[in-house]
Amino acid sequence: MKNAAAILIIMTFCLARSAPLFAADRPQRVINPAASSQDTAPAILSIIPAQAEPGEKVTIFGSNFGAQISAFLGSVEIPARVIGAKQIEFIVPQLDAGLYALYLKRGDGVVGRAYNFSVLPQRPVLSALSPDRINSCAQGGERDVTAAGRNFVETSLLFFDNASIKSRVVSSAAIVFRVPQVAGGLHQIMVKNPPENASVALALEIETRPEVSQVTKGDEYVNYYELVIDGKNFQQNSALYVDGQRVGGIGGQDAAAREKAIYIDCGRLIYQRFPYSPVVKEFRLQVVNPGNEGSQVVNVSAP
């Protein structure tokens, strides 16, 4: 019995001495920083705006951004700018329109949760028309207008008063078109990128008010002579008012001296004047179109 007790005491002592060794050999769990829990991953609280066109800025509010972070739209990495501890921003790159997974990846490789983000079709921007006013009697190349802006594509369409007309896309910033023969006044110009992605409309004015640029003496005959009236926006039935007396035009009657207003073209009228005396005198002359639009009144010195 004494021998058995002694052996038991020795074995207990040895087991107590070896316990720390066994604990030191036990495998320890290693936590990979790149596989941290969602509590430490980049977190998104809000995305402003929730959808955007290429070239637009997107601001993300959240946490755990770190000093360096990138945004991803699908597989496309986009460098993001850290504004503060809870705010970053990035510019939407040139991508096809559609729904993308938006998520953040920190500089240490930790990836946050993905959210849906819509990339919108790029809207054309129409900023100016050059010129933005043409004369109703303009012909050929005089009726060409350049629509300036941005985001124009080869398939962009130009609309004149809500109707598509022939145009030529010169670049992403310019479209050239020829103004059709339409009534005077204000007309709307708009650019559309398919599908139905339209710019704001700008106004193009077709000016019909007549304007006199000069009056010169023309051919002389036995009892009358011609005054050549040059200008713009004259019409087939334009009338002359000479010191308030109407000559020609719709419903107009020749003066007692058989005076006439003869339409040559949009920029020239001939006034056949029958003077009662060869003495030079002053009189006032004005061109009035059928719609009662009148030119400026000009002073003329002639017999």
C-alpha positions in Angstrom: 0.0 0.0 0.0 2.8 2.4 0.9 4.4 1.7 -2.5 1.1 2.3 -4.4 0.6 5.6 -2.6 4.1 6.7 -3.4 3.6 6.0 -7.1 0.3 7.9 -7.1 1.9 10.9 -5.6 4.8 10.9 -8.2 2.3 10.6 -11.1 0.2 13.5 -9.8 3.3 15.7 -9.5 4.4 14.9 -13.0 1.0 15.7 -14.5 0.9 19.1 -12.7 4.4 20.0 -14.1 3.4 19.1 -17.7 0.1 21.0 -17.9 1.5 24.4 -19.1 3.3 22.6 -22.0 0.1 21.1 -23.3 -1.6 24.5 -23.2 1.2 26.2 -25.2 1.0 23.6 -28.0 -2.8 24.2 -28.5 -3.4 26.0 -32.0 -4.5 29.6 -31.8 -7.1 31.3 -34.0 -5.6 33.9 -36.3 -7.9 36.8 -37.5 -7.1 38.1 -41.0 -7.5 41.9 -41.1 -8.7 41.8 -44.7 -11.6 39.5 -43.7 -12.8 41.7 -40.9 -16.5 41.6 -39.9 -19.0 44.0 -41.3 -18.6 46.1 -38.2 -15.2 47.3 -39.4 -15.8 47.2 -43.2 -16.6 50.4 -45.2 -20.3 51.2 -44.5 -22.6 53.2 -46.7 -25.4 55.1 -45.1 -26.6 57.2 -48.1 -25.8 57.7 -51.8 -26.6 61.1 -53.3 -27.8 61.0 -56.0 -29.0 57.4 -56.1 -28.7 57.5 -59.9 -26.5 59.6 -62.2 -25.2 60.2 -65.7 -21.5 59.7 -66.7 -19.6 62.8 -65.6 -21.7 63.6 -62.6 -20.5 63.6 -59.0 -21.8 61.1 -56.5 -21.4 61.7 -52.7 -21.4 58.8 -50.2 -22.0 59.2 -46.5 -21.0 56.4 -44.2 -18.1 55.2 -41.9 -14.9 53.2 -41.8 -13.6 54.7 -45.0 -10.0 55.0 -43.9 -7.4 57.3 -45.6 -7.6 55.6 -49.0 -10.7 54.0 -50.6 -12.1 53.2 -54.1 -15.6 52.9 -55.3 -16.6 50.1 -57.7 -19.5 50.1 -60.2 -19.6 46.5 -61.2 -16.0 45.6 -62.1 -14.9 49.2 -62.8 -12.8 50.7 -60.1 -13.2 54.4 -59.5 -10.8 56.4 -57.3 -12.8 58.2 -54.6 -11.9 61.4 -52.8 -12.1 61.3 -49.0 -13.8 64.5 -47.8 -13.9 63.6 -44.1 -14.3 60.7 -41.7 -17.9 60.2 -42.9 -17.9 61.4 -46.5 -16.4 60.5 -49.9 -17.2 61.4 -53.5 -16.4 60.1 -57.0 -17.2 60.9 -60.6 -19.3 58.4 -62.6 -17.1 57.2 -65.5 -18.2 56.7 -69.1 -20.4 53.6 -68.8 -23.3 52.2 -70.6 -26.7 53.0 -69.1 -27.9 50.3 -66.7 -28.0 48.9 -63.1 -24.6 48.4 -61.4 -23.5 47.0 -58.1 -21.9 49.9 -56.1 -19.5 49.0 -53.3 -16.4 50.3 -51.6 -13.0 48.8 -51.2 -10.6 50.3 -48.6 -6.9 50.6 -49.1 -6.3 47.6 -46.8 -8.4 45.4 -49.1 -11.6 45.3 -47.0 -14.8 45.4 -49.1 -18.1 46.7 -48.0 -21.6 45.7 -48.8 -22.9 46.2 -52.4 -25.9 48.5 -53.3 -27.8 49.0 -56.6 -26.8 52.1 -58.5 -28.3 53.2 -61.9 -26.1 54.8 -64.5 -28.5 56.9 -66.6 -28.3 57.5 -70.4 -26.2 60.7 -70.9 -28.6 63.6 -71.5 -27.7 66.0 -74.4 -27.1 69.5 -73.3 -28.1 72.3 -75.7 -26.4 75.6 -74.6 -26.6 77.9 -77.6 -27.7 78.5 -81.2 -25.5 80.3 -83.6 -27.1 82.4 -85.0 -30.2 82.4 -82.9 -32.0 84.7 -85.3 -32.3 84.5 -89.1 -34.2 86.5 -91.7 -37.3 85.0 -93.2 -35.8 85.6 -96.7 -32.4 84.0 -96.0 -31.5 81.4 -98.6 -29.1 78.4 -98.8 -26.2 78.6 -96.4 -27.7 81.7 -94.8 -30.2 79.4 -93.1 -27.6 77.1 -91.5 -27.5 77.2 -87.8 -25.1 75.5 -85.4 -26.5 74.0 -82.2 -23.7 74.0 -79.5 -23.7 72.0 -76.3 -22.3 68.7 -75.1 -23.0 65.0 -75.0 -24.1 64.7 -78.6 -23.7 61.3 -80.2 -23.8 60.0 -83.8 -27.4 59.0 -83.4 -28.5 62.4 -81.9 -31.6 63.8 -83.5 -32.4 67.5 -83.8 -36.0 68.6 -83.4 -37.5 71.7 -84.9 -40.9 72.5 -83.3 -41.2 68.8 -82.1 -40.4 67.4 -85.5 -37.2 65.7 -86.4 -35.3 67.4 -89.3 -32.2 66.6 -91.2 -29.0 67.6 -89.3 -25.3 66.7 -89.1 -23.5 65.8 -85.9 -20.1 67.6 -86.3 -18.8 66.6 -82.9 -20.0 65.8 -79.3 -20.4 69.6 -78.9 -22.0 70.7 -82.2 -24.8 69.8 -84.6 -25.5 71.8 -87.8 -28.9 72.1 -89.4 -30.7 74.1 -92.0 -33.8 76.0 -91.0 -36.8 75.0 -93.0 -39.1 77.5 -94.8 -41.6 78.2 -92.1 -43.6 81.1 -90.8 -41.8 83.9 -88.9 -41.7 84.1 -85.1 -40.2 81.9 -82.4 -39.5 78.2 -82.9 -38.2 75.6 -80.5 -35.0 73.7 -81.1 -34.2 70.5 -79.1 -31.7 67.6 -79.3 -32.6 64.0 -78.4 -30.3 61.1 -77.7 -32.0 57.7 -78.0 -34.0 56.5 -76.3 -36.0 59.7 -75.8 -33.4 61.5 -73.7 -34.0 65.1 -74.6 -32.2 68.4 -73.9 -34.0 71.5 -72.8 -35.4 73.6 -75.8 -33.9 76.8 -77.0 -35.7 79.4 -79.1 -34.8 80.3 -82.7 -36.3 83.5 -84.1 -37.2 83.8 -87.7 -37.4 87.6 -88.2 -40.0 88.9 -90.6 -39.9 92.6 -89.8 -38.8 94.5 -92.9 -35.7 96.7 -92.6 -34.5 99.4 -95.0 -30.7 99.6 -95.4 -30.4 102.2 -98.1 -32.4 104.1 -100.7 -30.7 105.1 -104.0 -31.8 106.7 -107.2 -32.1 104.3 -110.1 -33.1 104.7 -113.7 -34.8 107.8 -115.0 -37.6 107.9 -117.6 -39.6 110.7 -119.4 -42.0 111.5 -116.6 -40.9 109.3 -113.7 -37.8 107.8 -112.1 -37.0 104.8 -109.9 -35.9 104.7 -106.3 -34.1 101.5 -105.4 -34.9 100.4 -101.8 -32.5 97.8 -100.4 -33.0 96.0 -97.2 -34.3 92.6 -95.9 -37.5 90.7 -95.3 -39.5 92.4 -98.0 -42.5 90.4 -99.2 -44.4 90.0 -102.5 -47.2 92.3 -101.3 -45.2 94.7 -99.3 -46.5 98.3 -99.4 -44.7 101.6 -99.3 -45.9 104.5 -97.2 -44.7 107.8 -98.6 -45.4 110.7 -96.2 -48.3 108.5 -95.0 -49.7 107.8 -98.4 -49.9 104.1 -99.3 -48.4 102.8 -102.5 -48.9 99.2 -103.6 -49.4 96.2 -101.4 -52.5 94.1 -100.9 -55.6 96.2 -101.5 -53.4 99.2 -102.1 -54.1 101.6 -105.0 -51.7 103.5 -107.0 -51.5 107.2 -106.3 -53.0 109.7 -108.7 -49.6 110.0 -110.4 -49.6 106.2 -111.1 -46.8 105.6 -108.6 -46.0 101.9 -107.9 -44.1 99.6 -105.6 -42.5 96.7 -107.5 -41.2 93.7 -105.6 -37.9 92.5 -106.9 -36.8 90.0 -104.2 -36.7 89.7 -100.5 -34.0 92.4 -100.3 -35.1 94.9 -102.9 -38.1 97.0 -103.9 -38.4 99.5 -106.7 -40.5 102.7 -106.1 -41.7 104.2 -109.4 -42.1 107.9 -108.5 -43.8 110.5 -110.7 -42.7 113.9 -109.5 -44.7 116.9 -110.2 -41.6 119.1 -110.0 -37.9 118.5 -110.6 -37.1 120.4 -107.4 -35.5 118.1 -104.6 -37.7 117.8 -101.6 -37.7 115.8 -98.4 -40.2 113.0 -97.8 -40.5 110.1 -95.4 -40.7 106.5 -96.6 -41.5 103.2 -94.9 -42.0 99.6 -96.0 -44.9 97.7 -94.4 -45.4 93.9 -94.9 -48.9 92.3 -95.3 -48.8 91.3 -91.6 -48.6 95.1 -90.7 -44.9 94.8 -89.6 -43.3 98.0 -90.6 -39.7 99.0 -91.2 -38.1 102.0 -89.7 -39.1 105.3 -91.2 -36.3 106.8 -93.4 -35.9 110.3 -94.7 -35.3 110.7 -98.5 -34.2 113.7 -100.5 -35.4 113.4 -104.1 -37.7 115.2 -106.6 
